[in-house]
């Protein structure tokens, strides 16, 4: 079945149509892509967890060497430390979850209910992965005699890394289908820099090891891919239909705003009786 090219929602399949394959090629590619990303992310997270628990010496040297060097630099440069703390505050988990919650509320108001539920689900599951993972694994954070910042709780995985990656990834998924190449490049670059920047602040402030941050990114990718896969399996085609509906609604509004005013007919010119 061909998809419409004007951005309007796809028509429903007729009741008497062929029901042998209820998934379009796009939906099948989405399922395969989400399954691949989710599996790779889980394998990376599991590998990091095993290496951390086994206290693998190459990883331990990398973790402690990076954090020690960055801590020495932070102690000597107070302006740098203040900038890193400001970036960390802007990318705090509650800030990211508030942005994702606002996006979910907007999606619900424009009747993109599946997308709204998806956004809420990835936010809640990311939150659970952050808190539950740290509570279960219990890896201590870096410890210094003169810390420049103090983090609460365990360190693996990084909560800041999970929250920023989940939120930026979700917002990018919502924007991607209805953006042109230039907007995609800007949005993708901005999302990547935000995620990398928030993760870097956790190292620069000495509150996480590099493996904590990398594990947070892996967990976030697994959450995004897993929830999307579950939605596609449970409600086939509804995710893409909401995206198309959202595209259609936004485009009609933009066209009304940007459309030039129609010229007045001669019989309706001001001052003519």
N, C-alpha and C positions, 0 to 999 in steps of 0.2 A: 504494500500500500504506500503510495507516495505521500510525503508530508507536504503540507501547504507551505508556500514560499512567501506569503504575505505576513507571517507572524501571528495569524489568528489561530485559535485552538483547533487541533486536528479533529475532524469529524469522527463520530463513534463508528465502530465496525458494525455493519448491518447484521440483524439477528440471523439471517439465513446464509451469511457468508461462510467462508472456509475457516473452520476453527482448528485446523491441524497445527498451526503455529501461531500462538497468540502474541509472540514477541517480535518486534521489528528488529532489523539488523542493528539499529542504533541501540536499542535496549540490550541486545545480546552483547554488544561491544562494551556497554556500560557495566554489565554484570562481570564480564571477564576482567575488565580493567580494575574494578573495585576489588574483586577477589585476589588479583595479583598484587595490588598495592597493600591490601590488608595482610596477606600472607607474608610478604616481604617485611613489612613493618613488625609483625609479631615475631618473626624469626630474628630480626635485628634486636628487638627489645629482649627476647629470651637469651640471645647470645651475650648481650651486655650484662644481664642479670647473673648469668652463670659465671662470667669472668669476674664480676665484682664479688660475688659470694666466694669464689675460689681464691680471691686475692691474687689474681694473675699478675706477676711482677711487671711485665711491660706496660700493662694498662695502669697499674698503680703508680709506676714511675711517671707516666705521662700525666696522670691526674694531679699528683702532688707537685710535679715540676711546674706545670702551667700555673696552678693556683698560687704557689709560692712566689714565682716571678711576678705575677700580676699584683699580688699583695704588697710586695716590696715597692713596686711602682706607685701603688695607690697611697701608701703611707707617706711617700715623699712628695706627692702632688695632690694637694687638697682640692684644687679646682677640678682636676680630672675626676676625683672621687665624688665631688658634689654633682658633677654632670652625670656620672653613672647612676647615682642615687636618684636623680630627677628622672632619668630615662626609665629606671626600674619602677618608680612610682607611677609614671604614665602608663607603663605596660603591666601594671599589677593585675593579678587574676580577677579581682572584682571589677576593674575597669573593663577588661575584655569581656567578661560575662555580661556586664551591663550593655555593652554595644551589641552583643549577640542577642540579648533579650529584647532590646529595642527593635532590632531587625525582625525578630520573630513576631513581635506585636504588630509591626507594620504589615508583614506578610499576612497575618490573620485578618487585619482590617481590609486588605484588598482581596480577600477571599482565596488566597493561595494557602489553603489550610494544610495540605500535605507538606509544603515547604516550611510552613510555620512549625509544624510538629517535628520535622526533621531538624530544624535549627535548635529547638528546645532540647531535643534528644541528644544531639552532639554536645551541647553545652553541659547538660547534666551528666552524661557519661564521661566526658572529660574531667569534670569535677570529681566524680567518683573514682576514676582512674588515678587522679592525683592524690587525693586523700587516702584512698584505700591502699594504693601501692606503697606510699611512704610508711603507712602504719604497719603493713605486713612485712615489708622488707627491712625497714628500720636501719638503713645505712646512716652512720653519723655524718654530719656536715664537716667541712674543714674547720680546724681549730687553730687560732692564733693567740698569742699573748696580748697583742695590741690590735684587735679587729677594727676594721673601718665600718663594718656593718654586721648585723646579727640576724640570722634567720631562725625561724621557729620550726620545731619538728624535725623529722628525718630529711634526708637529702635526695633519695632516689625513688622516683624520678622528680625532676624539677617541676614544681607547680606553675611557675611563671612560663616555662617553655611550653607546657601542655596548653595552658589557657591562651597564650598568644598564637600558637600554631593552629589550634582548633578554630579560634575566632577569625583569624585572617584567612584560613583555608575555607571556612564556610562562607564568608563574605565574597571571596573570590569565586567560589562555585556559583553563587547567586548572580554575580555580575557577568561572568564569562560568556554565557550563551547569547546575551543581547548587546555585546560590546564589539566595536570594530577592532582592527588590528592595533591601532595606536593606543586605544583605551586599554586593551588587554596588556600591552607592553608596560604601560604606566602602572596599572593596577597590580600586575604580577611583580614588577620591580618593587613597588611600595610594600606589598605584602611580604616579600622575601626580606627586604631590609628591616622591616619591623620585627619579624620573627628572629632574624639573626641578631639584631640590636638588643632585643630583650634578653636573648640567651647570653649574649656577650656580657651584659651587665651583671649577670649572676656569677660569672667567672671573675670579672674585674673587681667586684666587691668581696670576693672570697667567701661566698656563701654556698657555692656548689662546685662540684668537680665537673670537668668536661663530659664525662660519661653520664652524669646526672642530666645534663642538658640534652645530650644526644638521645638518651632514653626517653626524655619528655617529648622530643620531636617524633620519635618512633611511635610512642603511645598515641599522640595526637593523630598521626596518619592512620593508625589502625582504627581509631574511633571514627574518623570521617569516612573511611572506606567501609567499615563494618556497618555503620548505621545506614549509609546509602545502599549497600547491598541488601540489607534487611528490608528497607522500604521497597526496593525494586522487586524483591521476591514476594513480599506480602501484598503490595498494591502495584501490579505490573503496569507501567506506562503512566501512573499518576504523577510521579515526580516530574517527568518531562512535560506532561500536560500542564502542570502548574507553572513550569518555567515558560512555556509558550503563552499561557494566559497572562502571566505577569508581563511578558514582552509586549503583548498586544495592548494591554491596558496602559503601560507606560508610553508606548509609541503614540497612541491616540491622544494622550494628554500633551506630549511634547509637540505633536503636529498642531494642536489647537493653539498652543502658545506661540510657536514659531511661524505659523501661517500668516502671510501678509493680509491686511484688510482688503476686502473686495472693493473695487471702484464703484462709486455711486452711479446708478442709472441716470440718464439725462432727465427723465421725468421726476427724479427724486433729488435733484440738486438743491442745495439750500437756497432759499430766496425765490425759487420758481413756483409759481402758483399752478 
